[in-house]
Amino acid sequence: MYDGIGRARGTDYFKIADQLTDEERDYWNRARHFVDDEVLPVIGDYWERAEFPRDLVRRLGELGLVGDGIEGYGCPPMSPIATGLIHLELNRGDGSVGTFLGVQAGLAMKSIAMLGSQEQKQRWLPGMAKVDLLGAFALTEPTHGSDSVSLETTAQRDGDEWVINGAKKWIGNGTVADVVVVWARDTDDGQVKGFLVEGGSPGYDATRIDGKVSLRSIWQAEITLTDVRVPESNRLPGAESFRDTARVLAGTRNAVAWGALGHATAAYEIALDYCREREQFGKPLVSFQIVQDKLVKMLAEVCSMQLYCLRLGRLIEEDNLSDDIAAIAKMNNTRKARQVVAEARDLLGGNGILLDFHVMRHMADIEALHTYEGTETIQTLIVGRNVTGVGAFV
């Protein structure tokens, strides 16, 4: 049952918890206690070493937090709101852990669940839900970021096999995945199709991207595919064009909106606790008017982001979430999260740059959320096309 998390910390100001079912509160509790008890005590060291937290992500499977609303196949049943709350809490702990879930469940597993055959679902989804198997989603290319529909990776039919050639970049889990969902253009009909490339396949070469100062604890890869042979049985039968790819991507903007809320929630809670305890000029920081002004404005942004997310969840339940609504939510929440984290960094003064206080880690990580699954600029153009009827990009 709900034990007051959020409300006790002052972040559930609009009583969002009252809108939740007991099951949704249970997921929220489970994820928050995992973050507080297991993630926060160790994640700073993982982040500093740029080390993938294998033990932590395995715990996600043990706790039944991996599934993203997929029904059956060993996936824990969860509503869209429960899914969002898990994303919120994991990102409140760490952006890399939250991103891992987005890649594992929201992209790789969802691709198989939505577009795969029964045999593919039965083979991969139970192990992925337990995090016994790792997945990746290879769409973005070195020369095609926002313009993902123009991908150049090719798949040529050769009897009962497909031969894939091309390159991918920024592929989360790409160096460690047991199965990679690779999107490539059919050389015959020109349509984008999905293929399950198993780890260790000849011709599949993944190199970890080093030098990142954001999401340091999840490994992204640069991938080359050289005459990679994939059996027809590993082609996703439901993926016949980029429209099907877009169906998978649509749900990820919802997860990013919740994840951004997680970063903002963390920053607000850290700043509030710090300002209560930190004394300057003979009294706690919270006693100064300017500090209260900043904290209240931060809280107002967190609350507005919560309401966006709650509505997103309801629209998904109603099967009524459109691309433009998902886009404006992703745009709004990542932009607001950057502002809230920046205010927290300011309130912590010099201590704000120390990993012990976590804010600087969130400040770096929110930059990745601001960019991936479509930059703020691209999201505004999606919404702009809807409200004006004029497309500003192809």
C-alpha positions as CSV (number, residue, x, y, z in Angstrom):
1,M,0.0,0.0,0.0
2,Y,1.0,3.6,-0.5
3,D,3.1,4.7,2.5
4,G,3.2,8.5,1.9
5,I,6.1,8.6,-0.5
6,G,6.0,11.8,-2.5
7,R,3.4,13.4,-0.2
8,A,5.7,13.1,2.9
9,R,8.5,14.7,0.8
10,G,6.2,17.5,-0.3
11,T,6.3,16.5,-4.0
12,D,2.7,15.1,-4.2
13,Y,1.2,18.6,-3.8
14,F,-1.7,17.9,-6.1
15,K,-2.5,14.5,-4.4
16,I,-1.7,12.5,-7.5
17,A,-1.6,9.3,-5.3
18,D,-5.3,9.6,-4.7
19,Q,-5.8,9.0,-8.4
20,L,-3.9,5.7,-8.3
21,T,-5.0,2.1,-7.8
22,D,-3.5,0.0,-5.1
23,E,-1.5,-1.9,-7.7
24,E,-0.1,1.3,-9.1
25,R,0.9,2.5,-5.6
26,D,2.6,-0.9,-5.1
27,Y,4.7,-0.4,-8.2
28,W,5.5,3.1,-7.1
29,N,6.6,2.0,-3.7
30,R,8.6,-0.9,-5.0
31,A,10.5,1.3,-7.5
32,R,11.1,4.1,-5.0
33,H,12.4,1.8,-2.2
34,F,14.7,0.1,-4.7
35,V,16.1,3.5,-5.7
36,D,16.5,4.7,-2.1
37,D,17.9,1.5,-0.7
38,E,19.9,0.1,-3.6
39,V,20.6,2.7,-6.3
40,L,21.4,5.9,-4.5
41,P,24.0,4.5,-2.1
42,V,26.2,3.2,-5.0
43,I,25.3,4.9,-8.3
44,G,27.7,7.8,-7.9
45,D,30.6,5.4,-8.1
46,Y,29.2,3.6,-11.2
47,W,28.6,7.0,-12.8
48,E,32.2,8.2,-12.1
49,R,33.7,5.0,-13.4
50,A,31.3,4.9,-16.4
51,E,30.6,1.3,-15.4
52,F,27.4,-0.6,-16.4
53,P,25.5,-1.5,-13.2
54,R,24.7,-5.1,-14.1
55,D,23.7,-6.1,-10.6
56,L,21.3,-3.2,-10.3
57,V,19.6,-3.9,-13.6
58,R,19.2,-7.6,-12.8
59,R,17.4,-6.5,-9.7
60,L,14.8,-4.8,-11.9
61,G,13.8,-8.2,-13.2
62,E,13.8,-9.8,-9.7
63,L,11.5,-7.0,-8.5
64,G,9.1,-7.4,-11.4
65,L,9.6,-3.9,-12.8
66,V,10.3,-4.8,-16.4
67,G,7.5,-5.2,-18.8
68,D,6.2,-1.7,-19.9
69,G,2.6,-2.9,-20.1
70,I,3.3,-6.0,-22.3
71,E,0.6,-8.6,-21.6
72,G,1.8,-12.2,-20.9
73,Y,5.1,-13.9,-21.8
74,G,6.4,-13.6,-18.3
75,C,5.9,-9.8,-18.1
76,P,4.4,-8.4,-14.9
77,P,1.0,-6.9,-15.6
78,M,1.1,-3.1,-15.2
79,S,-1.0,-0.2,-16.3
80,P,0.3,2.8,-18.3
81,I,0.4,4.8,-15.1
82,A,2.3,2.1,-13.2
83,T,4.8,1.9,-16.1
84,G,5.2,5.7,-15.9
85,L,5.7,5.7,-12.2
86,I,8.5,3.1,-12.5
87,H,10.2,5.3,-15.1
88,L,9.8,8.3,-12.8
89,E,11.4,6.6,-9.9
90,L,14.3,4.9,-11.7
91,N,15.2,8.3,-13.3
92,R,14.9,9.9,-9.9
93,G,17.7,7.5,-8.9
94,D,19.8,7.6,-12.0
95,G,19.3,8.4,-15.7
96,S,21.3,5.4,-16.9
97,V,19.2,3.0,-14.9
98,G,16.1,4.7,-16.2
99,T,17.4,4.6,-19.8
100,F,18.2,0.9,-19.5
101,L,14.6,0.2,-18.7
102,G,13.5,2.4,-21.7
103,V,15.8,0.4,-24.0
104,Q,15.1,-3.0,-22.6
105,A,11.4,-2.8,-22.2
106,G,10.1,0.2,-24.0
107,L,12.1,-0.4,-27.3
108,A,13.5,-3.9,-27.6
109,M,10.7,-5.8,-25.8
110,K,8.0,-3.6,-27.2
111,S,9.2,-4.2,-30.8
112,I,9.0,-7.9,-30.3
113,A,5.7,-7.7,-28.5
114,M,4.0,-5.4,-31.0
115,L,5.6,-6.7,-34.2
116,G,7.0,-10.1,-33.6
117,S,5.7,-13.7,-34.2
118,Q,4.5,-15.9,-31.4
119,E,7.7,-17.9,-31.6
120,Q,9.8,-14.7,-31.2
121,K,7.8,-13.5,-28.3
122,Q,8.0,-16.9,-26.5
123,R,11.7,-17.1,-27.1
124,W,12.8,-13.7,-26.0
125,L,10.3,-11.9,-23.8
126,P,10.3,-14.1,-20.7
127,G,14.1,-13.9,-20.3
128,M,14.1,-10.2,-21.1
129,A,11.4,-9.5,-18.4
130,K,13.7,-11.2,-15.9
131,V,16.7,-9.4,-17.3
132,D,18.4,-12.8,-17.9
133,L,18.6,-11.6,-21.5
134,L,19.5,-8.1,-22.6
135,G,18.0,-6.3,-25.6
136,A,18.9,-3.3,-27.8
137,F,17.2,-1.2,-30.4
138,A,19.3,-0.2,-33.4
139,L,17.6,2.6,-35.4
140,T,19.8,5.7,-35.2
141,E,22.6,6.0,-37.7
142,P,25.8,8.1,-37.7
143,T,24.4,10.4,-40.3
144,H,20.7,10.2,-39.4
145,G,19.6,11.3,-35.9
146,S,16.3,13.1,-36.0
147,D,15.9,12.2,-39.6
148,S,15.7,8.5,-38.7
149,V,13.2,7.7,-41.5
150,S,16.1,8.2,-44.0
151,L,18.1,5.3,-42.7
152,E,20.6,3.8,-45.1
153,T,21.2,0.4,-43.5
154,T,20.1,-2.2,-46.0
155,A,18.6,-5.7,-45.9
156,Q,18.7,-7.9,-49.0
157,R,16.8,-11.1,-49.3
158,D,18.9,-14.2,-50.1
159,G,16.8,-17.3,-50.1
160,D,15.8,-18.1,-46.5
161,E,18.1,-15.4,-45.1
162,W,18.6,-11.6,-45.1
163,V,21.9,-10.0,-45.5
164,I,22.2,-6.7,-43.6
165,N,24.8,-4.0,-44.2
166,G,25.1,-0.6,-42.6
167,A,26.0,1.4,-39.5
168,K,24.2,2.5,-36.3
169,K,25.1,4.9,-33.5
170,W,24.1,5.7,-29.9
171,I,22.6,2.2,-29.5
172,G,22.0,1.5,-25.8
173,N,23.1,-2.0,-24.6
174,G,24.6,-2.5,-28.1
175,T,27.8,-4.0,-26.8
176,V,26.2,-6.3,-24.3
177,A,22.8,-7.3,-25.8
178,D,21.7,-10.9,-26.4
179,V,19.4,-9.7,-29.1
180,V,19.4,-6.4,-31.1
181,V,16.3,-5.1,-33.0
182,V,18.0,-3.8,-36.2
183,W,16.0,-1.6,-38.6
184,A,17.0,-1.8,-42.2
185,R,15.6,-0.9,-45.6
186,D,14.6,-3.7,-47.8
187,T,16.5,-3.4,-51.1
188,D,13.5,-4.8,-53.0
189,D,10.6,-2.7,-52.0
190,G,12.4,0.2,-50.2
191,Q,10.5,-0.3,-47.0
192,V,12.0,-0.2,-43.5
193,K,11.8,-3.6,-41.7
194,G,12.9,-5.0,-38.4
195,F,15.2,-7.9,-37.7
196,L,16.4,-9.7,-34.6
197,V,20.2,-9.9,-34.7
198,E,21.5,-12.2,-32.1
199,G,24.6,-11.3,-30.1
200,G,27.8,-12.7,-31.5
201,S,26.5,-12.9,-35.0
202,P,29.3,-12.8,-37.6
203,G,29.7,-9.4,-39.1
204,Y,28.1,-7.6,-36.2
205,D,30.7,-5.3,-34.6
206,A,29.8,-3.0,-31.7
207,T,32.2,-0.5,-30.1
208,R,31.4,1.3,-26.9
209,I,31.2,5.1,-27.2
210,D,33.5,6.5,-24.6
211,G,34.0,10.1,-23.5
212,K,30.4,10.7,-22.5
213,V,29.6,13.0,-19.7
214,S,25.9,12.2,-19.7
215,L,24.3,8.8,-18.9
216,R,27.7,7.4,-18.1
217,S,26.5,4.2,-16.6
218,I,24.7,2.8,-19.7
219,W,26.9,1.8,-22.6
220,Q,25.9,3.2,-26.0
221,A,27.5,1.6,-29.0
222,E,28.6,2.5,-32.5
223,I,27.7,-0.6,-34.6
224,T,28.8,-1.8,-38.0
225,L,26.9,-4.5,-39.8
226,T,28.9,-6.2,-42.5
227,D,27.1,-9.0,-44.4
228,V,25.3,-10.0,-41.3
229,R,23.1,-13.0,-42.1
230,V,19.7,-13.2,-40.4
231,P,17.3,-16.1,-41.0
232,E,13.8,-15.2,-42.2
233,S,12.5,-16.5,-38.9
234,N,14.3,-13.6,-37.2
235,R,12.5,-10.9,-39.2
236,L,9.7,-9.1,-37.3
237,P,6.6,-10.1,-39.4
238,G,4.6,-7.1,-38.2
239,A,7.3,-4.6,-39.3
240,E,6.5,-3.7,-42.9
241,S,7.3,0.0,-43.1
242,F,8.6,2.9,-41.0
243,R,5.0,3.4,-39.8
244,D,5.4,0.3,-37.7
245,T,8.7,1.5,-36.3
246,A,7.0,4.7,-35.4
247,R,4.3,2.8,-33.5
248,V,7.1,1.5,-31.2
249,L,8.7,5.0,-30.9
250,A,5.4,6.7,-30.0
251,G,5.3,5.1,-26.6
252,T,8.8,6.1,-25.7
253,R,8.0,9.8,-25.6
254,N,5.6,9.0,-22.8
255,A,8.4,7.2,-20.9
256,V,10.8,10.1,-21.5
257,A,8.2,12.6,-20.1
258,W,7.9,10.5,-17.0
259,G,11.7,10.1,-16.8
260,A,12.2,13.8,-17.0
261,L,9.8,14.2,-14.1
262,G,12.0,11.8,-12.2
263,H,15.0,14.0,-12.6
264,A,13.1,17.1,-11.6
265,T,11.6,15.4,-8.6
266,A,15.1,14.3,-7.5
267,A,16.5,17.8,-7.9
268,Y,13.6,19.4,-6.0
269,E,13.8,16.9,-3.1
270,I,17.6,17.2,-2.8
271,A,17.4,21.0,-2.8
272,L,14.6,21.1,-0.3
273,D,16.4,18.8,2.1
274,Y,19.7,20.6,1.6
275,C,18.2,24.1,2.3
276,R,16.5,22.8,5.4
277,E,19.8,21.5,6.8
278,R,22.3,24.1,5.5
279,E,22.9,27.1,7.7
280,Q,24.2,30.4,6.4
281,F,24.4,33.8,8.3
282,G,23.2,32.0,11.4
283,K,20.0,30.4,10.1
284,P,18.8,27.7,7.7
285,L,18.7,28.6,4.0
286,V,14.9,27.9,3.9
287,S,14.4,30.9,6.1
288,F,15.4,33.3,3.3
289,Q,12.8,34.7,1.1
290,I,14.7,34.2,-2.2
291,V,15.3,30.5,-1.3
292,Q,11.6,29.9,-0.6
293,D,10.7,31.7,-3.9
294,K,13.0,29.3,-5.8
295,L,11.7,26.2,-4.1
296,V,8.1,27.1,-4.7
297,K,8.7,27.8,-8.4
298,M,10.6,24.5,-8.7
299,L,7.7,22.7,-7.0
300,A,5.2,24.3,-9.3
301,E,7.1,23.0,-12.3
302,V,7.2,19.5,-10.8
303,C,3.5,19.6,-10.2
304,S,2.7,20.7,-13.7
305,M,4.9,17.8,-15.1
306,Q,3.0,15.4,-12.9
307,L,-0.3,16.5,-14.3
308,Y,1.1,16.1,-17.9
309,C,2.2,12.6,-17.1
310,L,-1.0,11.6,-15.4
311,R,-3.0,12.7,-18.4
312,L,-0.6,10.8,-20.7
313,G,-1.3,7.6,-18.8
314,R,-5.0,8.1,-19.0
315,L,-4.9,8.7,-22.8
316,I,-2.9,5.5,-23.3
317,E,-5.5,3.6,-21.2
318,E,-8.1,5.1,-23.6
319,D,-6.0,4.2,-26.7
320,N,-6.2,7.9,-27.5
321,L,-2.6,9.2,-27.3
322,S,-1.6,11.0,-30.5
323,D,1.9,11.7,-31.6
324,D,1.5,15.5,-31.2
325,I,0.3,15.1,-27.6
326,A,3.2,12.8,-26.8
327,A,5.6,15.3,-28.4
328,I,4.4,18.3,-26.5
329,A,4.6,16.4,-23.2
330,K,8.2,15.2,-24.0
331,M,9.2,18.7,-25.0
332,N,7.6,20.4,-22.0
333,N,8.9,18.0,-19.4
334,T,12.5,17.7,-20.5
335,R,12.6,21.5,-20.8
336,K,11.1,22.1,-17.4
337,A,13.4,19.4,-15.8
338,R,16.5,21.2,-17.1
339,Q,15.2,24.4,-15.4
340,V,14.5,22.6,-12.1
341,V,17.8,20.8,-12.0
342,A,19.6,24.1,-12.8
343,E,17.9,25.8,-9.9
344,A,18.8,23.0,-7.5
345,R,22.4,23.2,-8.7
346,D,22.4,26.9,-7.8
347,L,20.8,26.4,-4.4
348,L,23.5,23.9,-3.4
349,G,26.3,26.3,-4.1
350,G,29.7,24.7,-4.3
351,N,28.4,21.4,-3.0
352,G,26.2,21.2,-6.1
353,I,29.1,19.9,-8.2
354,L,29.9,17.0,-5.9
355,L,28.6,13.5,-6.8
356,D,27.7,13.0,-3.1
357,F,24.9,15.4,-3.6
358,H,23.7,13.8,-6.8
359,V,22.4,17.1,-8.5
360,M,25.3,17.4,-10.9
361,R,24.7,13.8,-12.1
362,H,21.1,14.7,-12.8
363,M,22.2,17.9,-14.5
364,A,24.4,16.0,-16.9
365,D,21.9,13.1,-17.5
366,I,18.9,15.3,-18.3
367,E,20.8,16.6,-21.3
368,A,20.6,13.2,-22.9
369,L,16.8,13.0,-22.2
370,H,16.5,16.4,-23.7
371,T,17.9,15.0,-26.9
372,Y,17.0,11.4,-27.4
373,E,13.7,10.2,-28.8
374,G,13.5,13.4,-30.7
375,T,15.0,16.8,-29.7
376,E,13.0,19.6,-28.4
377,T,13.1,21.3,-31.8
378,I,11.8,18.2,-33.6
379,Q,9.0,17.9,-31.0
380,T,8.0,21.5,-31.4
381,L,7.8,21.0,-35.2
382,I,5.6,17.9,-34.8
383,V,3.2,19.9,-32.7
384,G,3.6,23.0,-34.9
385,R,2.5,20.9,-37.9
386,N,-0.6,19.8,-36.0
387,V,-1.7,23.3,-34.9
388,T,-0.9,25.1,-38.1
389,G,-1.5,22.4,-40.7
390,V,1.9,23.3,-42.3
391,G,4.9,20.9,-42.1
392,A,8.2,22.7,-41.5
393,F,10.2,19.6,-42.2
394,V,10.0,16.6,-44.5
